[in-house]
Amino acid sequence: MDALRSVADRYELRQVVGRGGMAEVHLAHDRRLARTVAVKLLLPDLARDAVFQARFRREAQSAASLNHPAVVAVYDTGEEEVDGVSTPFIVMEYVEGATLRELLSGGRGSPEWALEMCAGVLDALEYAHQAGIVHRDIKPANVMLTGSGRVKVMDFGIARAMGDAGMTQTNSVIGTAQYLSPEQARGEPVDTRSDLYSTGCLLYELLTQRPPFTGDSPVSVAYQHVNEEPAPPGEFVPGITGDADAVVLKALAKDRDHRYQSAAEMRADIEAVLAHRPPAATARTAADPPTAELRPRPGPATRPFPPVPGAPRQGSADRRRTSKNGKIPLAVLSVLLLVGAAVLGFALLGGGDEEGGTDGGSGGSATLTVPELAGMSLDEARERAAEDDFEIAEGGSRPCAAAEDTVCETSPAAGTEIDPGGLVTLIMSSGAESVEVPDVTGGTADEARRLLDELGFDVTEEQQTAEAQAPVGTVLTQAPEGGADADPGSTVTLTVQGEVPEDEPATVPVPEVTGLPFEEAEPALREAGFEVTRQDVPGEAPAGEVVGTSPAAGTQHPAGGTVTVSVSTGPQDGEQPGPGEPVRIPDVSGLAYADADAALRALGLDTMGTSYPAEDQGCVPEDIVRYTSPAAGETLEPGGRIYLNCYRGP
């Protein structure tokens, strides 16, 4: 695909701006309409698979049917011949901004910001649901915040029309484990309320910077979605109100009948919280009856799962996605594990037996902690289960780092508290499944890391600074080489072209002149051996007062180098905002990040920088500000957060 330079004789491909497990997204130029677009191409090896081709075309059909400001627009679709294979493509609106995943990497926003982001997502989902489309993969990486502060939902790659028969299939798990609804984890039919559960997971992570459930593997996370209750976000972050907790917990109800029944209903509750009104969720939470405790009865030590009746045979497309040892894929294994656990748990609890049911006694025994069984043989695990008084069941096998025929993982995971006699399911190792290491030499280190991370490799970098062999940031060599087989989790070492050092002049620290009049600061800096340039910026400080320097005070800077001094022009309109009054955002585009940051913080605002084009990185003091969100001229409450988008200066 690297040799492909245009699509449909109309779209001129430029750099790759995104890559996932299914497709590659290019920044492109539409020659006919003279506009910038994004072109999404199915990966060549998947283009040969009819199943993935159908899924990719379904994305185009789903997204093209939606015309809404909060949904990334689709302009065109078609197919292009790539290496002799007809490869589908989608031409989409190019959105400048950052995903919520990238923004989360820069730090947690305020609870109000988190609620506002999810209100925007729900606006898009309400429209999609009314059109009969369920997204099925709401997560931070699929939500963008534009430079103007607008939320946009993207990637309808696994969306389905609600009337589509495929929505009822139970032989596959679709979606991302950390945002999977219980019904998706069980392989059951999904509906619009599944998207609301995923939105609840998204809101949880935006509020706390952690998803509601984490685990060692997708299987253990899916198990928790089905069986465990999340802790309220307020337990992790002081300042999150009980009303916000109630909204999250209602969205995360296991039974979809107890969740919000529409995106509009959930958005109304979020808007109520933002307006400091009690949401409807608090009334429902207070009225919920207590949950009865179920106690398992004694049973045999080890019981294998029964086969699922009527399970479909594996087709050729499915076989291509199994491990080299012929084991079932993890997604299907997740369904079998959960279905089997439900069947076995039903038997242990006395399901169908009229004498069984809930234990009405008031007593109870102490819990026990699931021990670490990974690496043990099945016999060793049985012995440990007998010693610690819990039962085990075999839940199939999958490739992993543990030796073949030893325990790969358990569900519940090691360290989890269970009742004596409780059930622990073992997933056995079928041996390590090797993966072909891609050739990443010649590309950028950022692209190489992203690709290798997606394949499960650890990445280390070594900088080569002895001589300039390629542009800075280019991968020169790699070990293992491209094409070699390696185990997931193993390390790929990249040798990356670094800056070649030059003979540098002596450096001296920049003196502290902030707070001085410019007339005093300038001679002090010149006396220290620096050239001085002045840059006027708006701010609360009196006119003529220094509010910052670039480089900052204390920084080692070459003698004879230039120091830019940011000087306040005084409060706008000659008046300083009173306590608690909204702050009008000044225009800081074109300023160095350090100066813009100092000016905005002087106004009492909280700042966060994202760099361009690598928006997963923060800004450095020398970066140039492109724009802010909210934009210049808008108002923001004191203490509110403003995002600065920067690019590296010349």
C-alpha positions in Angstrom: 0.0 0.0 0.0 3.1 2.2 0.5 3.4 2.6 -3.3 -0.2 3.8 -3.7 -0.2 7.6 -4.3 -3.8 8.3 -5.4 -7.3 6.7 -5.2 -9.9 6.8 -7.9 -7.7 9.2 -9.9 -9.1 11.9 -7.6 -7.7 11.7 -4.1 -4.0 12.3 -3.7 -2.7 10.4 -0.7 -0.3 12.1 1.7 0.9 10.9 5.1 -0.6 8.2 7.2 -2.5 9.8 10.1 -4.0 6.7 11.7 -3.7 2.9 11.6 -5.8 0.3 13.3 -6.2 -3.5 13.2 -8.5 -3.2 10.1 -7.6 -0.2 8.1 -5.1 2.7 7.4 -6.2 6.3 7.3 -4.4 8.8 5.0 -4.5 12.5 4.9 -5.5 13.3 1.3 -6.2 16.1 -1.2 -9.4 16.0 -3.2 -8.3 17.3 -6.6 -11.8 17.8 -7.9 -13.1 19.9 -5.0 -9.7 21.2 -3.8 -10.3 20.3 -0.2 -8.5 18.2 2.4 -10.1 14.8 3.2 -9.3 11.6 5.0 -9.1 8.3 3.0 -9.6 5.1 4.9 -8.2 1.9 3.1 -8.8 -1.7 4.2 -5.4 -3.3 4.9 -4.2 -5.5 1.9 -4.1 -8.8 3.8 -7.7 -8.2 5.0 -8.9 -7.1 1.6 -8.6 -10.7 0.5 -11.1 -11.8 3.2 -14.8 -11.5 2.2 -15.8 -11.2 5.9 -13.7 -8.1 6.4 -14.6 -6.6 3.1 -18.3 -6.9 4.0 -17.6 -5.3 7.4 -15.7 -2.5 5.8 -18.5 -1.8 3.3 -21.0 -1.9 6.2 -19.1 0.9 7.9 -19.4 3.0 4.8 -23.1 2.3 4.5 -23.7 3.0 8.2 -21.8 6.2 8.4 -23.0 7.5 5.0 -26.6 7.2 6.1 -25.9 9.7 9.0 -25.8 13.4 8.4 -25.2 15.1 11.7 -22.7 17.6 13.1 -21.5 15.2 15.8 -20.8 12.4 13.3 -17.7 12.3 11.0 -19.2 12.7 7.5 -18.6 10.2 4.7 -18.2 11.8 1.2 -17.4 8.9 -1.1 -16.7 5.2 -1.3 -15.4 2.8 -3.8 -12.7 0.2 -4.5 -9.1 0.5 -5.7 -6.9 -2.2 -7.2 -3.9 -2.6 -4.8 -1.4 -5.4 -5.6 -3.9 -7.2 -7.7 -6.6 -7.1 -4.9 -9.8 -5.0 -5.1 -9.5 -2.9 -1.9 -12.5 -0.9 -0.5 -11.9 2.7 0.5 -14.0 5.4 2.3 -13.5 9.1 1.8 -14.4 11.0 5.0 -14.4 14.5 6.4 -10.9 15.3 7.8 -11.3 16.5 11.4 -8.5 18.6 13.0 -8.4 17.9 16.7 -7.6 15.2 19.2 -9.3 12.0 20.3 -10.5 11.7 23.9 -7.9 9.0 24.3 -5.1 11.5 23.4 -6.6 14.1 25.7 -6.8 11.6 28.6 -3.1 10.9 28.1 -2.5 14.6 28.9 -4.3 14.4 32.2 -7.9 14.2 33.6 -10.2 17.1 32.9 -12.9 18.5 35.3 -16.0 16.5 36.0 -18.0 19.2 34.1 -15.7 18.7 31.0 -16.3 14.9 31.2 -20.1 15.3 31.4 -20.1 17.8 28.5 -18.0 15.4 26.3 -20.5 12.6 26.9 -23.5 14.9 26.3 -22.0 15.5 22.8 -21.5 11.7 22.3 -25.1 11.1 23.3 -26.3 13.8 20.8 -24.7 11.7 18.0 -26.0 8.4 19.3 -29.5 9.8 19.6 -29.4 10.7 15.9 -27.9 7.3 14.9 -30.4 5.3 17.0 -33.3 7.2 15.5 -31.8 6.2 12.1 -31.8 2.5 13.3 -28.0 2.3 13.7 -26.2 0.9 16.8 -22.5 1.9 16.9 -21.3 -1.0 19.2 -17.8 0.4 19.8 -18.0 3.6 21.8 -14.6 4.3 23.4 -12.2 7.3 23.8 -10.3 6.5 20.6 -13.5 6.8 18.6 -14.5 10.3 19.9 -12.8 13.4 18.7 -12.8 16.9 20.1 -12.3 19.5 17.3 -10.3 22.7 17.6 -13.6 24.6 17.9 -14.6 22.4 20.9 -17.1 20.2 19.0 -17.5 16.5 19.8 -17.5 14.1 16.8 -18.1 10.4 16.9 -16.3 8.3 14.3 -15.5 4.7 13.2 -18.8 3.0 12.5 -16.7 -0.1 11.4 -18.8 -2.5 13.5 -22.0 -0.7 13.5 -25.1 -2.6 12.4 -28.7 -1.7 11.5 -31.0 -2.8 14.3 -33.0 -4.9 11.8 -29.8 -6.7 10.5 -30.0 -10.4 11.2 -26.3 -10.3 12.2 -27.2 -8.4 15.3 -28.5 -11.5 16.9 -25.5 -13.8 16.2 -24.0 -15.3 19.4 -20.9 -16.9 18.0 -18.8 -13.8 18.1 -17.9 -11.0 20.5 -17.7 -7.6 18.8 -16.3 -4.4 20.5 -13.5 -3.4 22.8 -13.3 -5.4 26.1 -13.1 -2.4 28.5 -16.2 -0.8 27.0 -18.2 -4.0 26.3 -21.8 -4.3 27.5 -22.7 -7.5 29.4 -24.9 -8.6 26.5 -22.0 -8.1 24.0 -19.7 -10.1 26.3 -22.2 -12.9 26.3 -22.7 -12.8 22.5 -26.4 -11.9 22.9 -28.4 -9.5 20.6 -27.5 -5.9 21.2 -29.7 -2.8 20.9 -29.3 0.9 21.5 -28.9 0.4 25.2 -25.7 -1.4 24.6 -24.2 1.9 23.3 -25.5 3.6 26.4 -23.6 1.1 28.6 -20.4 1.8 26.6 -21.0 5.5 27.0 -21.3 4.9 30.7 -17.8 3.2 30.6 -16.5 6.2 28.6 -17.9 8.7 31.2 -16.4 6.6 34.0 -12.9 6.9 32.4 -13.2 10.6 31.6 -14.1 11.2 35.3 -11.5 9.0 36.9 -8.9 8.4 34.1 -9.5 4.6 34.5 -12.1 2.3 33.0 -14.7 0.7 35.3 -13.0 -2.7 35.0 -9.4 -3.8 34.3 -7.8 -7.2 34.1 -5.0 -9.3 32.8 -6.8 -10.2 29.6 -10.0 -9.4 27.6 -11.5 -12.6 29.1 -11.2 -11.4 32.7 -12.5 -7.9 31.8 -15.5 -9.4 30.0 -16.1 -11.6 33.1 -16.3 -8.5 35.3 -18.7 -6.7 32.9 -21.1 -9.6 33.3 -20.6 -10.4 37.0 -19.2 -7.5 39.0 -20.4 -4.1 40.1 -18.2 -1.1 39.5 -17.1 1.2 42.3 -18.6 4.7 42.1 -16.3 7.2 40.4 -16.4 9.4 43.5 -14.5 6.7 45.4 -11.4 7.5 43.3 -11.8 11.3 42.7 -12.8 13.7 45.4 -15.2 16.3 44.0 -17.3 14.0 41.9 -20.9 14.4 43.2 -23.3 11.7 44.1 -25.5 12.8 41.3 -22.7 12.2 38.8 -22.1 8.8 40.4 -25.8 7.9 40.0 -25.8 8.8 36.3 -22.7 6.6 35.7 -24.0 3.6 37.7 -27.4 3.7 36.0 -25.7 3.6 32.6 -23.7 0.6 33.8 -26.6 -1.5 35.0 -26.1 -5.2 34.1 -29.8 -5.5 33.1 -30.4 -3.3 30.2 -34.0 -2.8 31.3 -32.5 -0.9 34.4 -30.3 1.3 32.3 -31.3 4.5 30.5 -33.7 3.5 27.7 -32.6 6.2 25.2 -29.6 8.5 24.6 -32.0 11.5 25.1 -32.9 10.2 28.6 -29.2 9.9 29.6 -28.3 13.3 28.1 -31.2 14.9 30.1 -29.7 13.5 33.3 -26.2 14.8 32.4 -27.6 18.2 31.7 -29.5 18.1 35.0 -26.2 17.4 36.8 -24.4 20.2 34.9 -27.2 22.6 36.0 -26.9 21.4 39.6 -30.4 19.8 39.5 -31.0 16.2 40.8 -31.1 13.7 37.9 -33.8 11.1 37.6 -31.1 8.5 38.2 -30.8 9.4 41.9 -34.5 8.7 42.5 -34.2 5.3 40.9 -31.0 4.4 42.8 -32.6 5.3 46.1 -35.6 3.0 45.3 -33.5 0.0 44.3 -34.2 -3.1 46.6 -31.2 -4.7 48.3 -29.5 -7.6 46.4 -30.0 -11.1 47.9 -26.8 -13.1 48.4 -26.5 -16.5 46.6 -24.4 -19.2 48.2 -23.1 -22.2 46.1 -23.5 -25.7 47.3 -20.6 -28.2 47.6 -19.8 -30.0 44.4 -17.1 -32.2 42.8 -13.6 -30.7 42.6 -13.2 -30.3 38.8 -16.0 -30.1 36.2 -15.3 -29.5 32.5 -17.6 -27.2 30.6 -20.2 -29.0 28.4 -20.1 -28.2 24.6 -22.5 -25.5 23.5 -25.4 -27.1 21.6 -25.8 -26.1 18.0 -22.5 -24.2 17.9 -21.7 -23.4 14.3 -18.7 -25.1 12.5 -15.7 -22.9 11.8 -15.7 -21.5 8.3 -12.6 -20.8 6.2 -12.6 -17.1 7.3 -12.7 -18.1 10.9 -10.0 -20.6 10.5 -7.7 -17.9 9.3 -8.1 -16.1 12.6 -7.3 -19.1 14.8 -3.8 -19.7 16.4 -1.2 -21.8 14.7 -2.2 -24.6 17.1 -5.7 -24.8 15.8 -7.3 -23.5 19.1 -10.5 -21.4 19.1 -10.1 -17.6 18.8 -10.1 -15.6 22.0 -13.3 -13.7 21.1 -15.3 -17.0 20.7 -13.5 -18.4 23.7 -14.8 -15.5 25.8 -18.4 -16.4 24.8 -17.9 -20.1 25.5 -16.3 -19.3 28.9 -19.1 -17.0 29.9 -21.8 -19.3 28.7 -20.1 -22.3 30.3 -19.6 -20.4 33.5 -23.3 -19.5 33.6 -24.3 -23.1 33.0 -22.0 -24.4 35.6 -22.8 -21.7 38.1 -26.5 -22.4 37.6 -25.9 -26.1 38.5 -23.7 -25.2 41.5 -26.4 -22.8 42.8 -29.1 -25.4 42.5 -30.8 -23.9 39.5 -34.0 -25.7 38.6 -34.1 -27.3 42.1 -37.1 -26.0 44.0 -35.2 -26.7 47.3 -32.3 -24.5 46.2 -32.2 -20.8 45.7 -31.0 -18.0 48.0 -29.7 -18.8 51.4 -32.1 -17.3 54.0 -29.7 -17.8 56.9 -28.1 -14.9 58.6 -24.6 -16.4 59.0 -21.7 -16.5 56.5 -18.2 -17.7 56.3 -15.0 -15.7 55.5 -14.0 -15.2 52.0 -10.7 -16.5 50.5 -8.3 -15.0 48.0 -7.8 -16.7 44.6 -4.2 -17.7 44.5 -1.7 -17.2 41.6 -2.1 -20.4 39.5 -0.4 -19.1 36.3 2.3 -21.5 35.2 1.0 -24.5 37.2 0.0 -27.8 35.6 -3.6 -28.9 35.8 -2.7 -31.4 38.5 -0.9 -28.8 40.5 -3.8 -26.4 40.2 -6.2 -29.2 41.5 -4.0 -29.8 44.5 -4.0 -26.1 45.3 -7.8 -25.9 44.9 -8.2 -28.8 47.4 -5.9 -27.1 49.9 -7.6 -23.7 49.7 -11.2 -25.0 49.4 -12.3 -23.8 46.0 -13.4 -25.6 42.9 -11.9 -25.4 39.4 -13.3 -25.8 35.9 -11.4 -26.1 32.6 -12.3 -23.2 30.3 -10.3 -24.1 27.2 -6.9 -23.0 26.0 -5.3 -20.1 24.1 -1.8 -19.1 23.1 0.1 -17.1 25.9 3.5 -16.7 27.4 3.1 -19.6 29.9 4.5 -23.0 29.0 2.2 -25.2 27.0 -0.3 -27.2 29.1 0.1 -25.0 32.1 -2.3 -22.4 33.5 -2.4 -19.2 31.4 -4.9 -17.2 33.4 -7.9 -17.6 35.8 -11.3 -16.1 36.0 -11.7 -14.5 38.6 -8.1 -13.3 38.4 -5.6 -14.0 41.2 -6.1 -11.7 44.2 -9.9 -11.7 43.8 -12.0 -12.5 46.9 -14.4 -15.4 46.6 -16.5 -17.5 48.9 -15.2 -20.9 50.1 -16.2 -23.5 47.6 -16.4 -20.9 44.9 -15.6 -21.6 41.3 -12.3 -20.6 39.5 -12.1 -21.2 35.8 -8.7 -22.1 34.3 -7.6 -21.1 30.8 -4.7 -23.3 29.8 -1.8 -22.3 27.6 -1.5 -23.8 24.1 2.0 -22.3 23.9 3.3 -19.0 22.7 1.9 -17.9 19.3 4.7 -16.3 17.3 4.0 -13.1 15.3 5.8 -11.9 12.3 7.8 -8.7 13.1 7.0 -6.0 10.5 9.7 -4.1 8.8 9.5 -0.6 10.2 12.9 0.7 9.0 12.7 3.9 7.0 9.6 5.1 8.8 9.2 7.4 11.7 9.7 6.1 15.3 6.2 7.2 16.2 4.6 5.1 13.4 6.9 2.2 14.3 5.9 2.3 18.0 2.2 2.5 17.1 2.3 -0.5 14.8 4.5 -2.7 17.1 2.3 -1.8 20.1 -0.8 -3.0 18.2 0.9 -6.3 17.5 1.7 -6.8 21.2 5.5 -6.1 21.2 7.4 -4.1 23.8 9.5 -1.4 22.1 12.8 0.1 23.1 14.7 2.8 21.3 18.4 3.6 20.9 19.4 7.0 19.6 22.1 7.2 16.9 23.8 10.6 17.2 27.3 9.9 15.8 26.3 11.0 12.2 23.3 12.2 10.3 22.2 9.2 8.2 18.5 10.2 7.8 16.0 12.8 9.1 15.7 13.0 12.9 13.2 10.4 14.2 13.7 8.0 11.3 14.1 4.3 12.2 17.6 3.2 10.9 17.7 -0.5 12.0 15.6 -2.9 14.1 16.2 -6.1 16.0 14.7 -8.6 15.3 14.7 -7.7 11.6 11.4 -7.4 9.7 10.0 -10.7 8.7 11.3 -12.6 11.7 8.9 -14.5 14.0 8.8 -13.4 17.6 6.6 -14.0 20.7 4.1 -11.4 21.6 5.4 -9.4 24.6 9.0 -9.8 23.4 11.1 -6.7 22.8 11.8 -5.0 19.4 14.8 -2.6 19.6 14.8 0.3 17.2 17.8 2.4 16.3 16.5 5.9 15.7 18.3 8.8 14.1 18.8 11.5 16.8 20.1 15.0 16.7 23.8 15.1 15.9 25.4 17.4 18.4 27.4 20.4 17.2 30.0 22.4 19.1 27.8 24.6 21.3 28.7 27.9 22.9 28.9 28.2 26.6 25.5 28.5 28.3 24.4 30.7 31.2 21.2 30.6 33.2 18.4 33.0 32.2 17.9 35.4 35.2 14.5 35.8 36.8 12.9 39.1 35.7 9.2 38.2 36.0 7.3 41.0 37.8 9.8 43.7 36.9 9.0 46.6 34.6 10.4 45.9 31.1 12.8 48.9 31.5 14.5 47.1 34.4 14.3 43.6 32.9 16.0 44.5 29.6 19.3 45.7 31.0 19.4 42.8 33.5 19.2 40.3 30.6 21.7 42.2 28.4 24.1 42.3 31.4 23.8 38.5 31.6 24.9 38.3 28.0 21.6 37.9 26.1 20.0 39.6 23.2 16.4 40.8 24.1 13.2 40.9 22.1 9.9 42.2 23.4 6.5 40.6 22.9 3.4 42.2 24.2 0.7 39.9 25.5 -2.7 40.6 27.2 -3.0 39.8 30.9 -4.1 40.9 34.3 -0.6 42.3 35.3 -0.2 46.1 35.0 0.8 47.3 31.6 4.6 47.2 31.0 5.2 44.4 33.6 7.1 41.3 32.6 4.9 38.2 32.9 7.4 35.6 31.5 10.4 34.8 29.4 11.3 32.3 26.7 13.4 30.4 27.6 12.1 30.4 31.2 14.1 31.8 34.2 16.8 29.4 35.3 17.1 27.7 31.9 20.7 27.2 30.6 20.8 29.3 27.3 23.7 30.0 25.0 25.5 33.2 25.8 24.6 35.7 23.1 21.4 34.0 22.4 18.0 35.7 22.3 15.5 35.8 25.2 12.0 36.8 24.3 10.3 38.8 27.1 6.5 38.7 27.4 5.2 42.1 28.6 1.7 42.6 29.8 -0.5 45.1 28.0 -2.7 45.3 31.0 -6.3 44.1 31.5 -8.6 44.3 28.4 -10.6 47.6 28.1 -8.6 48.9 31.1 -10.6 46.8 33.6 -9.6 43.7 35.5 -12.3 41.0 35.8 -13.9 41.0 39.3 -13.7 37.9 41.5 -15.8 35.1 39.9 -16.5 37.0 36.8 -16.1 35.2 33.4 -12.8 35.7 31.7 -12.7 36.8 28.0 -10.1 34.6 26.2 -7.4 36.6 24.5 -6.0 35.7 21.0 -2.7 34.0 21.7 -2.3 32.3 18.3 1.2 32.8 17.0 2.8 33.2 20.4 5.3 30.8 21.9 3.6 28.3 24.1 5.5 29.5 27.2 4.2 33.1 26.7 0.7 32.0 25.9 0.6 29.7 28.9 1.8 32.5 31.2 -0.7 35.0 29.9 -3.7 32.6 30.2 -2.6 31.4 33.7 -2.3 35.1 34.7 -6.0 35.4 33.9 -6.8 32.5 36.3 -7.3 29.8 33.6 -6.1 26.2 33.6 -4.2 25.3 30.5 -3.4 22.0 28.6 -1.3 21.8 25.5 -1.4 19.2 22.7 1.2 19.2 19.9 0.6 18.9 16.1 0.9 16.6 14.3 1.7 14.2 17.1 -1.3 15.1 19.2 -0.6 12.5 21.8 2.3 14.7 23.0 2.2 17.8 25.1 3.6 21.2 24.1 7.1 22.4 24.9 7.9 26.1 25.8 9.3 26.9 22.3 6.2 25.5 20.4 4.0 28.0 18.5 0.3 28.2 19.4 -2.0 27.5 16.5 -5.4 28.0 18.2 -7.2 27.5 21.5 -10.3 25.7 22.5 -12.5 27.5 23.5 -11.6 30.1 20.8 -10.4 33.7 21.3 -13.2 36.1 22.2 -15.3 33.5 24.0 -15.6 33.6 27.8 -14.6 31.0 30.4 -15.2 30.8 34.2 -12.1 31.4 36.4 -10.3 28.1 36.8 -11.8 26.7 33.6 -9.6 24.6 31.3 -8.4 25.9 27.9 -6.7 23.7 25.4 -3.7 25.1 23.4 -2.9 23.3 20.1 0.8 23.9 19.2 3.3 23.0 16.4 7.0 22.9 16.4 8.5 26.3 15.4 11.2 26.6 12.8 
